[in-house]
Amino acid sequence: MQTLPWLLSASPAVTDLPDVPAGERFQYLLQHGTMKVGVYAPRGHDPQGPHVRDEIYVIISGTGTFVKNGERRPFQPHDLLFVEAGAEHRFEDFSDDFATWVLFWGPTGGEAA
């Protein structure tokens, strides 16, 4: 039986991200059933598009604007953002220290499918 990590800490998770000069910096740290947990810290711009599963972001550090289906909201550390499967979304105007936990789960098409 594989032992899963049961404690993930933000600081080493962000520090251990692959060094990509611009764009997407992402790494999965835990997978169990349909749940996947990772850390995301883009640099310069957020290149992501819609995903096939529901997701939650929990902001680790930084500030900026989150855009979901055309609606813009400011975010800061410890905020939680929910994105249903298939929704257009991205982070904009984020600070250089921006990093977030990312949690995906459920069936393709999301829980509402």
N, C-alpha and C positions, 0 to 999 in steps of 0.2 A: 504494500500500500504506500503510495507516494504521500509524503508529508508536505502539506501546503504551508506557505508562509501565512501567519495569522496576524502579524504586525508589520505594517509598511510605514516607513517614516519619510516625510516629504524631503528633507534636506539631502539625504543620500540618493533618493530616487531622482531628484533633479540633477545632482552632481554627476551621476552615472549615465546620463543621457548621452547618446552618440553625439560627437561634435560635428554638427552640420552648420556651416557658416550662415546660411540664410534659409528661410522657409521652415519646413516641418521637422520638428524634433519630437519623436514619440517612441515610447517603449512600453510593451505589456510587462507587468510585474506579477500578475496573478490571474490564473484561469481556473474556473471550477464550474462544471456544467455549462450553462449558457452564459454565465457571468465572466466578463473580462475586465480587469482593472489595469489601468496604465497611467502614465504621466505624460503630459503634453506641454511643450514649451517652445512654440514657434519663435522664430527670429525674423523681424522685418515685416512679414505678412503671414496671413493664415491661409494656406492653399486648400484647406479641406472643403469637401462638398457634403451633400446629404449622405446619411448612413442608413443601412437596411434594418438596424435594430434601435430600440429606444436607448437613450444615453443620459447620463447625469454628469455634469462638471461640478467639482468643488474647488473653488479657487484657492490655490496655495499662496501665491504672492503676485503682486503687481495690480495694476488698475487698467481700465480701458473701457471699450464699448463692445457689448455683445449684440449681434444682429440676428434675429430669428424671424423668418418669413416677413422681412421688411421692417419689423419693429426693432427699435434701438433702445438699449438700456445700459446704463453704466454698471460696471462691476468692480468689486474690491475683494481683498482676501476674506475667506470664509463664506462667501456667497455660494449658493447652490443654484445651478441652472439646469432645467429639464428640457430635453429636446426629443420630441417624438420621432420615430422612424420616418425617414423621407423628408423631414423639414429642412429647408435651406437655412444654413446658419454659418456664422463665422465670428471671429474676434477681430476688432478693428482698433486702431489708435492705442495699442497696448504698450505699456512700459517695458523697458528692456529686461526687467526682472520677472516678467509674467510667466507663471507656471500654474498648471491645474491638474488635479486628479481627473481621470476619465473613467466612467463605469458604463459598460455596455451589458445588456442582458436581454433575455427573452427571445421569442421566435422572430424569424425574418418577417419584416412588415410591422413589427412592434406588438405590444400587448393588445392594442385596440384592433388588430387585424382579425 
